[in-house]
Amino acid sequence: MALLCYNKGCGQRFDSDSNNDESCLFHLGVPIFHDALKGWSCCKKRTTDFSEFLSIQGCTRGRHSNQKPEEPLCPEVSSDKSEIKNANGHEIIYRGPKSAEKLQRERPSSDEAKTKLSQKVSASLAQMLEKLDISNRAEREKKESQTVMHGTRCKNAGCKTTYQGPETDKEVCTHHPGGPVFHEGYKYWSCCCIKTTDFNAFLEQKGCSAGKHRWTPKQDKKKVACRYDWHQTGNNVVVTIYAKNTNPELSCIEANRTVLSCNIQFENDKLFKKDFHLWGVINVKKSSVNMVPSKVEISLQKADQVAWGKLEDPNHKPEPEPSDDILGETNESLQPNWDIDDDDISDSDEEWAYDTQSKKTREEEEEEKEEGGKDKMKEAEMQNLKRKEVEEEMKRASEERRRAEEERRKAEEQRKQEQKEGDEDLPDLE
């Protein structure tokens, strides 16, 4: 008696006596339906037609089998969740995502210690940085080789030495490595903090550090804004910062579970600094940084598999950045250009003495501007009213002209009608 083979992709009838290891050609895998393509997981052939999918020949040789494959077991469906059990008799527990209130309560503090994320530098970026380093070195050597003009003043703050020849380079330069601070009427240098109210005394303060003279102004890093974007997957959030030719040795990207701090130096003298107070919580140990020539990609792994509504926490209120002239001490590697020329500093202290008077003058000017703005608004309203009256008058005149034209046309038609009737009453002439 012929038996039906239940191997996948076969479906032929066979005789058990003649059944051997080469009789059946079937598929060991399972059917796959993805993006309108149909195929088997054991072989690579795919098709969009279902009939062609059924006619795909098997990829494995074996014996025919007349045993039906076992159907996969499904859990019992019940309206009572307490009675839902699988085939093994264990209770199935369904856990939904955490609520926004629970996530806010469990949110870690933003003051946690930050950890530097692991960096991966692409080979193309390393080659680009090597080329830039060579060109910058050549340019720096060219500048240093240029002769210094006699009478050139030392560019270090607080040093008044002028260049008189090569022997001047052997002298010790006494200068201020910090920056000038003008706060609440006091004037001082951030490196030594000797405060005074007299401007001339401030200029005559001797330097507190010794070093070499510098005849050319140094090029400090320039803080700039960078375009950035972000996207997310089920497990990760990727922040992309479009900074070209980032220097990995001088850049630092740190994070804790709720804050991402970026300090990126790129294109030699540009500096991007920003703290992202993140919308959700991240796993710092499994987060990383990938640097390529055109951008910096920061991959942050989510602590909870929850979709983020935004990149940054909307409840966070950013604090105003402190001004550089109010800080007591500044980091020398990040401080701006403190070179001061005679033209950059006022020779008198009048602007400090009349600070209050200037504020009053500004307030009076603002009040006058507000009053002038109100007068202009009134004038604009009057002009609008006049324009509306003129428009209404023009509409009435055009309506009257239209009515007069219509009456004249009706009178003309009536006159023609009467003339026509009068012509009909005349006798015919033979």
Salt bridges, closest charged atoms under 4 A:
ASP21 OD1 - ARG63 NH1 3.82
ASP35 OD2 - HIS34 NE2 3.18
GLU106 OE1 - LYS98 NZ 3.13
GLU112 OE2 - ARG257 NH2 2.63
ASP133 OD2 - ARG137 NH2 2.85
GLU184 OE2 - HIS183 NE2 3.63
GLU204 OE2 - LYS160 NZ 3.17
GLU267 OE1 - LYS270 NZ 2.98
GLU297 OE2 - LYS295 NZ 3.23
ASP304 OD1 - LYS98 NZ 3.92
ASP313 OD2 - ARG107 NH2 3.99
GLU321 OE1 - LYS223 NZ 3.26
ASP339 OD1 - ARG214 NH2 2.99
ASP342 OD1 - ARG153 NH1 2.70
ASP349 OD2 - LYS187 NZ 3.41
GLU393 OE1 - ARG396 NH2 2.30
GLU399 OE2 - ARG402 NH2 2.34
GLU399 OE2 - ARG403 NE 3.78
GLU405 OE2 - ARG408 NH2 2.41
GLU406 OE1 - ARG402 NH1 3.72
GLU406 OE2 - LYS410 NZ 3.89
GLU412 OE2 - ARG415 NH2 2.40
GLU413 OE2 - ARG409 NH1 3.24
